[in-house]
Amino acid sequence: MKLPQFIHFTSMGIIGCVLSLDVAAHALWLEKEAGAIRLYFGEYAENLREPSPGRLDSIIEPKVTVVNAKGVEKPIEVRRENNYFAIPAGKEAQDGAVLVQALKQSIREPQGQIPSPTYRRFLYTRLGSGGNLPLDIQESGNTLRLTYLGKPVPKVEIVVIAPNGWEKHLQTDEKGEVTYSLLEPGLYVIEAKYEMHKPGEFEGKAYAVESHKITRSLYK
């Protein structure tokens, strides 16, 4: 009599874990479209762009900065559309870099029956070179370098997502670097995540782990 109950709770725990992993797989990324720049939230590899009303609304007050060719930074106001944030694409945005930080994400409680720590998520994305993000991906030739607060992050996975959704998984070396190549033309999204046990409190809710995720958009 107890066996079916055990299976039921185990299954529910697995389902909860899968749902949690699904949320964790989401990221921000930037695209150039017809002279405009758009900020998306979803999964580039799955061609999934979350809508508003919907999960796009979970991105709270994204901080967008444009860095021009001289390194001068300028904050930019964005506008929420039905499945993206519109970023005014002036010459500075087109010729320089666009940096995005989502620092006010709500604390997500653990889901399902399987115990797991409570996370606070920080999401970042960049298009172009210039400026700095807390967790950042820098490009030099065919080398990518992952840094956190300016220091290299070794032994962390970097995922290169091709325009057709194909993924190549790489691992940074002791210098926080990997080598890569882009094959077919189009937009590539480079993604990395760095987590640390750093308990804290946000909006009255305690968390145990900080999760930082960065993407970089590269066009070939």
C-alpha atoms as an extended CHARMM CRD file, in Angstrom:
* protein
*
       220  EXT
         1         1  MET       CA              0.0000000000        0.0000000000        0.0000000000  PROA      1               0.0000000000
         2         2  LYS       CA              2.8760000000        2.3860000000        0.7220000000  PROA      2               0.0000000000
         3         3  LEU       CA              4.7390000000        1.7310000000       -2.5340000000  PROA      3               0.0000000000
         4         4  PRO       CA              2.3040000000        3.6220000000       -4.8110000000  PROA      4               0.0000000000
         5         5  GLN       CA              2.3890000000        6.5740000000       -2.4060000000  PROA      5               0.0000000000
         6         6  PHE       CA              6.1960000000        6.5960000000       -2.5390000000  PROA      6               0.0000000000
         7         7  ILE       CA              6.1420000000        6.5610000000       -6.3290000000  PROA      7               0.0000000000
         8         8  HSD       CA              3.5920000000        9.3780000000       -6.3770000000  PROA      8               0.0000000000
         9         9  PHE       CA              5.6380000000       11.6900000000       -4.1730000000  PROA      9               0.0000000000
        10        10  THR       CA              8.8590000000       10.8220000000       -5.9790000000  PROA      10              0.0000000000
        11        11  SER       CA              7.2270000000       11.6160000000       -9.3080000000  PROA      11              0.0000000000
        12        12  MET       CA              5.9260000000       14.9260000000       -8.0120000000  PROA      12              0.0000000000
        13        13  GLY       CA              9.3940000000       15.7840000000       -6.7630000000  PROA      13              0.0000000000
        14        14  ILE       CA             10.9050000000       14.9830000000      -10.1540000000  PROA      14              0.0000000000
        15        15  ILE       CA              8.2520000000       17.1070000000      -11.8840000000  PROA      15              0.0000000000
        16        16  GLY       CA              8.9750000000       19.9950000000       -9.5280000000  PROA      16              0.0000000000
        17        17  CYS       CA             12.6840000000       19.6370000000      -10.1630000000  PROA      17              0.0000000000
        18        18  VAL       CA             12.1260000000       19.6310000000      -13.9450000000  PROA      18              0.0000000000
        19        19  LEU       CA             10.0110000000       22.7780000000      -13.6910000000  PROA      19              0.0000000000
        20        20  SER       CA             12.7010000000       24.4470000000      -11.6180000000  PROA      20              0.0000000000
        21        21  LEU       CA             15.4020000000       23.4710000000      -14.1150000000  PROA      21              0.0000000000
        22        22  ASP       CA             13.2200000000       24.8150000000      -16.9490000000  PROA      22              0.0000000000
        23        23  VAL       CA             13.0780000000       28.2070000000      -15.2670000000  PROA      23              0.0000000000
        24        24  ALA       CA             16.8140000000       28.1250000000      -14.5930000000  PROA      24              0.0000000000
        25        25  ALA       CA             17.5280000000       27.4230000000      -18.2840000000  PROA      25              0.0000000000
        26        26  HSD       CA             16.0740000000       30.7760000000      -19.3540000000  PROA      26              0.0000000000
        27        27  ALA       CA             18.3540000000       33.6860000000      -20.1670000000  PROA      27              0.0000000000
        28        28  LEU       CA             18.3680000000       37.1920000000      -21.5940000000  PROA      28              0.0000000000
        29        29  TRP       CA             19.9120000000       37.9310000000      -24.9830000000  PROA      29              0.0000000000
        30        30  LEU       CA             20.1000000000       40.8150000000      -27.4700000000  PROA      30              0.0000000000
        31        31  GLU       CA             19.3170000000       40.8590000000      -31.1800000000  PROA      31              0.0000000000
        32        32  LYS       CA             19.6610000000       43.4280000000      -33.9520000000  PROA      32              0.0000000000
        33        33  GLU       CA             16.5150000000       43.5460000000      -36.0810000000  PROA      33              0.0000000000
        34        34  ALA       CA             15.8840000000       46.0460000000      -38.8980000000  PROA      34              0.0000000000
        35        35  GLY       CA             18.0220000000       48.7530000000      -37.3440000000  PROA      35              0.0000000000
        36        36  ALA       CA             16.5760000000       48.1740000000      -33.8730000000  PROA      36              0.0000000000
        37        37  ILE       CA             17.8920000000       46.3040000000      -30.8410000000  PROA      37              0.0000000000
        38        38  ARG       CA             15.6490000000       43.9260000000      -28.9180000000  PROA      38              0.0000000000
        39        39  LEU       CA             16.1000000000       42.3020000000      -25.5290000000  PROA      39              0.0000000000
        40        40  TYR       CA             14.5550000000       38.8250000000      -25.2870000000  PROA      40              0.0000000000
        41        41  PHE       CA             13.9660000000       36.4220000000      -22.4000000000  PROA      41              0.0000000000
        42        42  GLY       CA             13.6150000000       32.7070000000      -23.0330000000  PROA      42              0.0000000000
        43        43  GLU       CA             15.7550000000       30.0000000000      -24.6310000000  PROA      43              0.0000000000
        44        44  TYR       CA             17.5480000000       30.9020000000      -27.8600000000  PROA      44              0.0000000000
        45        45  ALA       CA             18.3660000000       27.2650000000      -28.6620000000  PROA      45              0.0000000000
        46        46  GLU       CA             14.6550000000       26.3900000000      -28.5580000000  PROA      46              0.0000000000
        47        47  ASN       CA             13.5620000000       29.5300000000      -30.4460000000  PROA      47              0.0000000000
        48        48  LEU       CA             11.5280000000       30.4280000000      -27.3340000000  PROA      48              0.0000000000
        49        49  ARG       CA             10.8330000000       34.0940000000      -26.6210000000  PROA      49              0.0000000000
        50        50  GLU       CA              8.6120000000       34.6570000000      -23.6100000000  PROA      50              0.0000000000
        51        51  PRO       CA              5.5930000000       36.9760000000      -24.0620000000  PROA      51              0.0000000000
        52        52  SER       CA              4.0130000000       39.8140000000      -22.1300000000  PROA      52              0.0000000000
        53        53  PRO       CA              1.5830000000       39.2960000000      -20.4930000000  PROA      53              0.0000000000
        54        54  GLY       CA              3.4920000000       36.2160000000      -19.3760000000  PROA      54              0.0000000000
        55        55  ARG       CA              6.9730000000       35.2850000000      -18.2450000000  PROA      55              0.0000000000
        56        56  LEU       CA              8.6220000000       38.2780000000      -19.8850000000  PROA      56              0.0000000000
        57        57  ASP       CA              7.0130000000       40.2500000000      -17.0480000000  PROA      57              0.0000000000
        58        58  SER       CA              9.2610000000       38.4090000000      -14.5770000000  PROA      58              0.0000000000
        59        59  ILE       CA             12.1460000000       40.5820000000      -15.8180000000  PROA      59              0.0000000000
        60        60  ILE       CA             11.9440000000       43.5010000000      -13.4080000000  PROA      60              0.0000000000
        61        61  GLU       CA             13.3480000000       46.9030000000      -14.3730000000  PROA      61              0.0000000000
        62        62  PRO       CA             16.2420000000       45.7880000000      -16.5940000000  PROA      62              0.0000000000
        63        63  LYS       CA             19.1220000000       48.2650000000      -16.4190000000  PROA      63              0.0000000000
        64        64  VAL       CA             20.3710000000       49.0400000000      -19.9410000000  PROA      64              0.0000000000
        65        65  THR       CA             23.5770000000       50.9400000000      -20.6840000000  PROA      65              0.0000000000
        66        66  VAL       CA             25.0170000000       51.9530000000      -24.0570000000  PROA      66              0.0000000000
        67        67  VAL       CA             28.7990000000       52.3300000000      -24.3060000000  PROA      67              0.0000000000
        68        68  ASN       CA             30.0310000000       54.3550000000      -27.2740000000  PROA      68              0.0000000000
        69        69  ALA       CA             33.2720000000       53.8560000000      -29.1980000000  PROA      69              0.0000000000
        70        70  LYS       CA             35.0860000000       56.2090000000      -26.7850000000  PROA      70              0.0000000000
        71        71  GLY       CA             34.0030000000       54.1950000000      -23.7520000000  PROA      71              0.0000000000
        72        72  VAL       CA             31.4390000000       56.7350000000      -22.5250000000  PROA      72              0.0000000000
        73        73  GLU       CA             28.4700000000       55.0440000000      -20.8300000000  PROA      73              0.0000000000
        74        74  LYS       CA             24.8790000000       56.2530000000      -21.1090000000  PROA      74              0.0000000000
        75        75  PRO       CA             21.7850000000       54.7480000000      -19.4060000000  PROA      75              0.0000000000
        76        76  ILE       CA             18.8990000000       53.9770000000      -21.7640000000  PROA      76              0.0000000000
        77        77  GLU       CA             15.1700000000       53.6300000000      -21.0680000000  PROA      77              0.0000000000
        78        78  VAL       CA             13.5710000000       50.5370000000      -22.6010000000  PROA      78              0.0000000000
        79        79  ARG       CA              9.9820000000       49.8290000000      -23.6410000000  PROA      79              0.0000000000
        80        80  ARG       CA              8.2470000000       46.5010000000      -23.0150000000  PROA      80              0.0000000000
        81        81  GLU       CA              6.5520000000       45.0640000000      -26.1180000000  PROA      81              0.0000000000
        82        82  ASN       CA              4.5810000000       41.8280000000      -26.5440000000  PROA      82              0.0000000000
        83        83  ASN       CA              7.6210000000       39.5180000000      -26.4820000000  PROA      83              0.0000000000
        84        84  TYR       CA             10.6970000000       41.7260000000      -26.0500000000  PROA      84              0.0000000000
        85        85  PHE       CA             12.0500000000       44.9790000000      -24.6370000000  PROA      85              0.0000000000
        86        86  ALA       CA             12.6860000000       47.6130000000      -27.3130000000  PROA      86              0.0000000000
        87        87  ILE       CA             16.0150000000       49.4450000000      -26.9760000000  PROA      87              0.0000000000
        88        88  PRO       CA             16.3940000000       52.7450000000      -28.8770000000  PROA      88              0.0000000000
        89        89  ALA       CA             19.0070000000       51.9910000000      -31.5150000000  PROA      89              0.0000000000
        90        90  GLY       CA             20.8930000000       55.2160000000      -32.0580000000  PROA      90              0.0000000000
        91        91  LYS       CA             24.3480000000       55.3400000000      -33.6010000000  PROA      91              0.0000000000
        92        92  GLU       CA             25.9590000000       54.7700000000      -30.1940000000  PROA      92              0.0000000000
        93        93  ALA       CA             24.0020000000       51.5440000000      -29.7040000000  PROA      93              0.0000000000
        94        94  GLN       CA             24.7990000000       50.3360000000      -33.2170000000  PROA      94              0.0000000000
        95        95  ASP       CA             28.5320000000       51.1720000000      -33.1590000000  PROA      95              0.0000000000
        96        96  GLY       CA             29.3260000000       50.5780000000      -29.4800000000  PROA      96              0.0000000000
        97        97  ALA       CA             28.1100000000       48.1010000000      -26.8970000000  PROA      97              0.0000000000
        98        98  VAL       CA             24.7790000000       47.4570000000      -25.2010000000  PROA      98              0.0000000000
        99        99  LEU       CA             24.9180000000       46.0700000000      -21.6480000000  PROA      99              0.0000000000
       100       100  VAL       CA             21.9230000000       44.7680000000      -19.7010000000  PROA      100             0.0000000000
       101       101  GLN       CA             21.6000000000       43.8600000000      -16.0320000000  PROA      101             0.0000000000
       102       102  ALA       CA             18.4950000000       42.3800000000      -14.3610000000  PROA      102             0.0000000000
       103       103  LEU       CA             19.3200000000       42.7270000000      -10.6650000000  PROA      103             0.0000000000
       104       104  LYS       CA             15.8690000000       42.7750000000       -9.0630000000  PROA      104             0.0000000000
       105       105  GLN       CA             14.6140000000       39.2810000000       -9.8850000000  PROA      105             0.0000000000
       106       106  SER       CA             12.2300000000       37.8480000000       -7.2940000000  PROA      106             0.0000000000
       107       107  ILE       CA             13.4660000000       35.0390000000       -5.0580000000  PROA      107             0.0000000000
       108       108  ARG       CA             12.1610000000       31.6850000000       -6.2800000000  PROA      108             0.0000000000
       109       109  GLU       CA             11.1660000000       29.2170000000       -3.6050000000  PROA      109             0.0000000000
       110       110  PRO       CA             12.2660000000       25.5600000000       -4.0450000000  PROA      110             0.0000000000
       111       111  GLN       CA              9.6590000000       23.5100000000       -5.9270000000  PROA      111             0.0000000000
       112       112  GLY       CA              8.6560000000       19.8720000000       -5.5130000000  PROA      112             0.0000000000
       113       113  GLN       CA              9.4860000000       17.3580000000       -2.8060000000  PROA      113             0.0000000000
       114       114  ILE       CA             13.2390000000       17.2040000000       -3.4590000000  PROA      114             0.0000000000
       115       115  PRO       CA             15.0860000000       19.5910000000       -1.0930000000  PROA      115             0.0000000000
       116       116  SER       CA             17.0520000000       22.3010000000       -2.8610000000  PROA      116             0.0000000000
       117       117  PRO       CA             18.5840000000       25.6430000000       -1.8750000000  PROA      117             0.0000000000
       118       118  THR       CA             16.8390000000       28.9620000000       -2.4840000000  PROA      118             0.0000000000
       119       119  TYR       CA             18.4820000000       30.9820000000       -5.2590000000  PROA      119             0.0000000000
       120       120  ARG       CA             18.7590000000       34.6540000000       -6.0570000000  PROA      120             0.0000000000
       121       121  ARG       CA             19.2510000000       35.1800000000       -9.7860000000  PROA      121             0.0000000000
       122       122  PHE       CA             21.2440000000       37.9030000000      -11.5160000000  PROA      122             0.0000000000
       123       123  LEU       CA             20.8890000000       38.0440000000      -15.3150000000  PROA      123             0.0000000000
       124       124  TYR       CA             23.2280000000       39.8800000000      -17.6980000000  PROA      124             0.0000000000
       125       125  THR       CA             23.6640000000       40.1780000000      -21.4410000000  PROA      125             0.0000000000
       126       126  ARG       CA             25.8500000000       42.1550000000      -23.8150000000  PROA      126             0.0000000000
       127       127  LEU       CA             26.0830000000       43.0270000000      -27.5150000000  PROA      127             0.0000000000
       128       128  GLY       CA             29.3900000000       44.4750000000      -28.6930000000  PROA      128             0.0000000000
       129       129  SER       CA             32.6290000000       45.2980000000      -26.8860000000  PROA      129             0.0000000000
       130       130  GLY       CA             33.0990000000       47.9460000000      -24.2210000000  PROA      130             0.0000000000
       131       131  GLY       CA             32.1830000000       48.5070000000      -20.5960000000  PROA      131             0.0000000000
       132       132  ASN       CA             32.0040000000       45.8200000000      -17.9330000000  PROA      132             0.0000000000
       133       133  LEU       CA             29.4080000000       43.5590000000      -16.3300000000  PROA      133             0.0000000000
       134       134  PRO       CA             29.7540000000       41.7610000000      -12.9590000000  PROA      134             0.0000000000
       135       135  LEU       CA             29.8430000000       38.4120000000      -14.7910000000  PROA      135             0.0000000000
       136       136  ASP       CA             31.1810000000       39.0640000000      -18.2550000000  PROA      136             0.0000000000
       137       137  ILE       CA             32.2760000000       37.3370000000      -21.4540000000  PROA      137             0.0000000000
       138       138  GLN       CA             35.0650000000       39.0970000000      -23.3280000000  PROA      138             0.0000000000
       139       139  GLU       CA             36.0330000000       38.2720000000      -26.9040000000  PROA      139             0.0000000000
       140       140  SER       CA             39.4660000000       38.4560000000      -28.4920000000  PROA      140             0.0000000000
       141       141  GLY       CA             39.9210000000       36.7720000000      -31.8550000000  PROA      141             0.0000000000
       142       142  ASN       CA             38.8040000000       33.1760000000      -31.4060000000  PROA      142             0.0000000000
       143       143  THR       CA             39.1450000000       33.3220000000      -27.6100000000  PROA      143             0.0000000000
       144       144  LEU       CA             36.4090000000       33.9290000000      -25.0450000000  PROA      144             0.0000000000
       145       145  ARG       CA             37.2650000000       34.9160000000      -21.4730000000  PROA      145             0.0000000000
       146       146  LEU       CA             34.8340000000       34.6040000000      -18.5690000000  PROA      146             0.0000000000
       147       147  THR       CA             35.3340000000       36.9740000000      -15.6330000000  PROA      147             0.0000000000
       148       148  TYR       CA             33.5290000000       37.7360000000      -12.3810000000  PROA      148             0.0000000000
       149       149  LEU       CA             34.2320000000       41.1800000000      -10.9190000000  PROA      149             0.0000000000
       150       150  GLY       CA             37.2190000000       41.3870000000      -13.2530000000  PROA      150             0.0000000000
       151       151  LYS       CA             38.8060000000       38.0950000000      -12.2040000000  PROA      151             0.0000000000
       152       152  PRO       CA             38.9770000000       34.9800000000      -14.4400000000  PROA      152             0.0000000000
       153       153  VAL       CA             36.4980000000       32.1870000000      -13.7260000000  PROA      153             0.0000000000
       154       154  PRO       CA             38.1550000000       28.7720000000      -14.3080000000  PROA      154             0.0000000000
       155       155  LYS       CA             36.5170000000       25.3870000000      -14.8400000000  PROA      155             0.0000000000
       156       156  VAL       CA             33.0760000000       26.7500000000      -15.7470000000  PROA      156             0.0000000000
       157       157  GLU       CA             30.9750000000       25.7070000000      -18.7330000000  PROA      157             0.0000000000
       158       158  ILE       CA             30.4660000000       28.0710000000      -21.6490000000  PROA      158             0.0000000000
       159       159  VAL       CA             27.8070000000       27.1630000000      -24.2090000000  PROA      159             0.0000000000
       160       160  VAL       CA             27.9690000000       28.4000000000      -27.8050000000  PROA      160             0.0000000000
       161       161  ILE       CA             24.4720000000       28.3570000000      -29.3440000000  PROA      161             0.0000000000
       162       162  ALA       CA             24.3540000000       28.5020000000      -33.1470000000  PROA      162             0.0000000000
       163       163  PRO       CA             21.5950000000       30.1290000000      -35.2540000000  PROA      163             0.0000000000
       164       164  ASN       CA             20.0330000000       26.6940000000      -35.8840000000  PROA      164             0.0000000000
       165       165  GLY       CA             19.9050000000       25.8820000000      -32.1440000000  PROA      165             0.0000000000
       166       166  TRP       CA             22.9250000000       23.5680000000      -32.1770000000  PROA      166             0.0000000000
       167       167  GLU       CA             24.9900000000       23.8290000000      -28.9790000000  PROA      167             0.0000000000
       168       168  LYS       CA             28.6910000000       23.3650000000      -28.3370000000  PROA      168             0.0000000000
       169       169  HSD       CA             29.6890000000       22.9610000000      -24.6760000000  PROA      169             0.0000000000
       170       170  LEU       CA             33.1470000000       24.1700000000      -23.6440000000  PROA      170             0.0000000000
       171       171  GLN       CA             34.9440000000       24.5480000000      -20.3080000000  PROA      171             0.0000000000
       172       172  THR       CA             37.1260000000       27.4770000000      -19.2990000000  PROA      172             0.0000000000
       173       173  ASP       CA             40.7690000000       26.8170000000      -18.4330000000  PROA      173             0.0000000000
       174       174  GLU       CA             42.6890000000       28.2320000000      -15.4640000000  PROA      174             0.0000000000
       175       175  LYS       CA             42.6970000000       31.6490000000      -17.1640000000  PROA      175             0.0000000000
       176       176  GLY       CA             38.9230000000       31.5570000000      -17.6170000000  PROA      176             0.0000000000
       177       177  GLU       CA             39.4050000000       31.1540000000      -21.3660000000  PROA      177             0.0000000000
       178       178  VAL       CA             38.1250000000       28.9090000000      -24.1600000000  PROA      178             0.0000000000
       179       179  THR       CA             38.7400000000       28.8950000000      -27.9040000000  PROA      179             0.0000000000
       180       180  TYR       CA             35.8110000000       28.7230000000      -30.2920000000  PROA      180             0.0000000000
       181       181  SER       CA             34.8120000000       29.0600000000      -33.9350000000  PROA      181             0.0000000000
       182       182  LEU       CA             31.6520000000       30.2050000000      -35.7070000000  PROA      182             0.0000000000
       183       183  LEU       CA             30.5690000000       28.2520000000      -38.7770000000  PROA      183             0.0000000000
       184       184  GLU       CA             27.3720000000       29.3670000000      -40.5160000000  PROA      184             0.0000000000
       185       185  PRO       CA             26.3360000000       33.0370000000      -40.7760000000  PROA      185             0.0000000000
       186       186  GLY       CA             23.8640000000       34.4600000000      -38.2720000000  PROA      186             0.0000000000
       187       187  LEU       CA             23.4660000000       35.1910000000      -34.5790000000  PROA      187             0.0000000000
       188       188  TYR       CA             25.3670000000       33.1310000000      -32.0110000000  PROA      188             0.0000000000
       189       189  VAL       CA             24.4940000000       33.4200000000      -28.3200000000  PROA      189             0.0000000000
       190       190  ILE       CA             27.3280000000       32.5970000000      -25.9070000000  PROA      190             0.0000000000
       191       191  GLU       CA             26.0820000000       31.6370000000      -22.4400000000  PROA      191             0.0000000000
       192       192  ALA       CA             27.7070000000       30.9850000000      -19.0580000000  PROA      192             0.0000000000
       193       193  LYS       CA             26.5120000000       30.6410000000      -15.4690000000  PROA      193             0.0000000000
       194       194  TYR       CA             28.4470000000       31.1050000000      -12.2350000000  PROA      194             0.0000000000
       195       195  GLU       CA             26.9760000000       30.1560000000       -8.8570000000  PROA      195             0.0000000000
       196       196  MET       CA             28.2810000000       30.6350000000       -5.3330000000  PROA      196             0.0000000000
       197       197  HSD       CA             27.1290000000       29.8300000000       -1.8110000000  PROA      197             0.0000000000
       198       198  LYS       CA             26.5080000000       33.3540000000       -0.5330000000  PROA      198             0.0000000000
       199       199  PRO       CA             23.5060000000       33.5700000000        1.8260000000  PROA      199             0.0000000000
       200       200  GLY       CA             21.6000000000       36.8190000000        1.9760000000  PROA      200             0.0000000000
       201       201  GLU       CA             18.1590000000       38.4020000000        1.9800000000  PROA      201             0.0000000000
       202       202  PHE       CA             16.2260000000       40.2340000000       -0.7330000000  PROA      202             0.0000000000
       203       203  GLU       CA             12.7640000000       41.7690000000       -0.3740000000  PROA      203             0.0000000000
       204       204  GLY       CA             12.3730000000       40.0720000000        3.0110000000  PROA      204             0.0000000000
       205       205  LYS       CA             13.1820000000       36.5850000000        1.6760000000  PROA      205             0.0000000000
       206       206  ALA       CA             16.3080000000       34.6430000000        2.5820000000  PROA      206             0.0000000000
       207       207  TYR       CA             18.3850000000       32.8590000000       -0.0490000000  PROA      207             0.0000000000
       208       208  ALA       CA             21.4000000000       30.5670000000        0.1130000000  PROA      208             0.0000000000
       209       209  VAL       CA             22.9240000000       30.7560000000       -3.3740000000  PROA      209             0.0000000000
       210       210  GLU       CA             23.6830000000       33.5470000000       -5.8320000000  PROA      210             0.0000000000
       211       211  SER       CA             23.2530000000       32.4990000000       -9.4630000000  PROA      211             0.0000000000
       212       212  HSD       CA             24.7990000000       34.7840000000      -12.0980000000  PROA      212             0.0000000000
       213       213  LYS       CA             24.0820000000       34.1640000000      -15.7970000000  PROA      213             0.0000000000
       214       214  ILE       CA             25.5860000000       36.0380000000      -18.7470000000  PROA      214             0.0000000000
       215       215  THR       CA             25.0440000000       35.8440000000      -22.4960000000  PROA      215             0.0000000000
       216       216  ARG       CA             26.9320000000       37.5590000000      -25.2910000000  PROA      216             0.0000000000
       217       217  SER       CA             25.4650000000       37.9960000000      -28.7690000000  PROA      217             0.0000000000
       218       218  LEU       CA             27.8880000000       37.5480000000      -31.6810000000  PROA      218             0.0000000000
       219       219  TYR       CA             27.0670000000       37.9300000000      -35.3680000000  PROA      219             0.0000000000
       220       220  LYS       CA             28.9870000000       36.2510000000      -38.1620000000  PROA      220             0.0000000000
